[in-house]
């Protein structure tokens, strides 16, 4: 039984799972909106919202942590300089998940749009 287990495994080992979430986060920061499955969006939301909260501190240590966790200096700076300052007066909930009316064709997984709140 998986009682009190919050981590979605996505049928991957830990390193593969971390890389998977990191790439999804990079795509989200780059485009500020992605279309993905509901399960992936829920896992990604908590990861990215922690990074935005870290970016709101506006310190050098926070910038370095964001860059290391995101794995891309250009996107880390974008999150720190452009995205995080938008939410200085907001206490949380920086991302919005919108259900789409369609499911993925091959496995009927429910699809959603994950985007930053304007």
Long-range contacts (C-beta under 8 A, 24 or more apart in sequence): 7-43, 8-39, 8-42, 8-43, 10-39, 10-40, 10-43, 21-47, 22-69, 22-70, 22-71, 25-51, 25-70, 26-70, 26-71, 26-72, 26-75, 28-114, 29-70, 29-75, 29-78, 29-79, 29-83, 30-75, 30-78, 32-83, 32-115, 32-116, 33-113, 33-114, 33-115, 33-116, 34-113, 34-114, 34-115, 35-100, 35-111, 35-112, 35-113, 35-114, 36-111, 36-112, 36-114, 37-104, 37-109, 37-110, 37-111, 37-112, 38-97, 38-99, 38-109, 38-110, 38-111, 38-112, 39-109, 41-97, 41-112, 41-114, 42-97, 44-114, 45-95, 45-97, 45-114, 48-94, 48-95, 49-92, 49-93, 49-94, 49-95, 51-79, 52-79, 52-83, 52-84, 52-87, 52-94, 53-92, 54-84, 55-79, 55-80, 55-83, 55-84, 55-85, 56-84, 56-85, 56-87, 56-88, 58-84, 58-85, 83-116, 86-116, 93-117
